[in-house]
Amino acid sequence: MVKVGDESVEFSVKNVQVRGGYVTHIGTTEGVLKKGDKVILHPDTARRRLVMGNHTGTHVLNYALRKVLGTDADQRGSLVAPDRLRFDFTNKSAMNAEQVRKVEDVCKELIIKNEKVYAAEADLSV
């Protein structure tokens, strides 16, 4: 992000989290940004594409876990980065080797199908 009227002031987003219902951008600043300053977002599209792929991977893994383990498999968190993802989940018991293989197979099947992935804005208010 750069400050409107002073492009030497730049905020580089390193992480995005939802806290208390607000989307927070965490990063580093070159220059000074103050409350009320207007900024323009210039996304790093190459980095964003890598993150998007890993984000989709979390959905694929969540689907596969629920298909194999049932609704006891519950996502508790994740980390989605350009070079990796981490998926935290709980289950009523540890997975055995056969369950791991089945989850891997479901993920591979979905990837081989190469179905179209789409993004859309949605109103999440209830």
C-alpha positions, 0 to 999 in steps of 0.5 A: 500500500502507498500513501495517496499523495506521497508514494515514498510512504509504503506499507508492506503487508506480511499477514492478514488476520481477522480479529474481533470481526475486523480484517487486520493487515500486519506488516512494515512501514517505510515512512510515516502513516497516521490514522486517517491517511488514505492509501492505495493497494498495489497487490503483489500478484505473483505472491498472491497467486501462490497464496491463493493456491495454498488457500485452495489447498486448505479447502481441499484438505478440509473436504478430504478430512471430513469425507474420511473422518466425518464431522469429528474432523474440525478445522481449528486454524491454518497458516497460508503462505506463498511457500507452504500451508499448515492445517490444524484440526481436531479429531476424536482420535489419532489418524491411522495409516489407512486414514492418512492414505485415504485423505491423500487419495481424496486430495489427489482425486480432486487435484486430478479433476482440475475443477475450476476454482472461483472467487466471489465477494459475499455478504457474510452478515446474518 
